[in-house]
Amino acid sequence: MARSKRTIRASEIGAFVFCHRAWWYQRRGCHPMNAEALDAGSEYHSANAGRAQFAHVLQFIGWSLMLFSILFLIFSLF
């Protein structure tokens, strides 16, 4: 029995796990009817990604400052 040499990508596995019917349509070359809404959602998430990453950086700085303050208080007591 010959196997297909087509590579299965991680995004295809994710699509199959999320919705096997959508994966099947995608394999058949069918395009979604709500392509405009999907594109708008992708643009929104791309724009929001920078703000989310900045929030993570600020959170890391906050935790670092809190740890530094606690260590400073501990060592200043001795």
Secondary structure as a PSIPRED ss2 file (coil, helix, strand):
# PSIPRED VFORMAT (PSIPRED V4.0)

   1 M C   1.000  0.000  0.000
   2 A C   1.000  0.000  0.000
   3 R C   1.000  0.000  0.000
   4 S C   1.000  0.000  0.000
   5 K C   1.000  0.000  0.000
   6 R C   1.000  0.000  0.000
   7 T C   1.000  0.000  0.000
   8 I C   1.000  0.000  0.000
   9 R C   1.000  0.000  0.000
  10 A H   0.000  1.000  0.000
  11 S H   0.000  1.000  0.000
  12 E H   0.000  1.000  0.000
  13 I H   0.000  1.000  0.000
  14 G H   0.000  1.000  0.000
  15 A H   0.000  1.000  0.000
  16 F H   0.000  1.000  0.000
  17 V H   0.000  1.000  0.000
  18 F H   0.000  1.000  0.000
  19 C C   1.000  0.000  0.000
  20 H H   0.000  1.000  0.000
  21 R H   0.000  1.000  0.000
  22 A H   0.000  1.000  0.000
  23 W H   0.000  1.000  0.000
  24 W H   0.000  1.000  0.000
  25 Y H   0.000  1.000  0.000
  26 Q H   0.000  1.000  0.000
  27 R H   0.000  1.000  0.000
  28 R C   1.000  0.000  0.000
  29 G C   1.000  0.000  0.000
  30 C C   1.000  0.000  0.000
  31 H C   1.000  0.000  0.000
  32 P C   1.000  0.000  0.000
  33 M C   1.000  0.000  0.000
  34 N C   1.000  0.000  0.000
  35 A H   0.000  1.000  0.000
  36 E H   0.000  1.000  0.000
  37 A H   0.000  1.000  0.000
  38 L H   0.000  1.000  0.000
  39 D H   0.000  1.000  0.000
  40 A H   0.000  1.000  0.000
  41 G H   0.000  1.000  0.000
  42 S H   0.000  1.000  0.000
  43 E H   0.000  1.000  0.000
  44 Y H   0.000  1.000  0.000
  45 H H   0.000  1.000  0.000
  46 S H   0.000  1.000  0.000
  47 A H   0.000  1.000  0.000
  48 N H   0.000  1.000  0.000
  49 A H   0.000  1.000  0.000
  50 G H   0.000  1.000  0.000
  51 R H   0.000  1.000  0.000
  52 A H   0.000  1.000  0.000
  53 Q H   0.000  1.000  0.000
  54 F H   0.000  1.000  0.000
  55 A H   0.000  1.000  0.000
  56 H H   0.000  1.000  0.000
  57 V H   0.000  1.000  0.000
  58 L H   0.000  1.000  0.000
  59 Q H   0.000  1.000  0.000
  60 F H   0.000  1.000  0.000
  61 I H   0.000  1.000  0.000
  62 G H   0.000  1.000  0.000
  63 W H   0.000  1.000  0.000
  64 S H   0.000  1.000  0.000
  65 L H   0.000  1.000  0.000
  66 M H   0.000  1.000  0.000
  67 L H   0.000  1.000  0.000
  68 F H   0.000  1.000  0.000
  69 S H   0.000  1.000  0.000
  70 I H   0.000  1.000  0.000
  71 L H   0.000  1.000  0.000
  72 F H   0.000  1.000  0.000
  73 L H   0.000  1.000  0.000
  74 I H   0.000  1.000  0.000
  75 F H   0.000  1.000  0.000
  76 S H   0.000  1.000  0.000
  77 L C   1.000  0.000  0.000
  78 F C   1.000  0.000  0.000
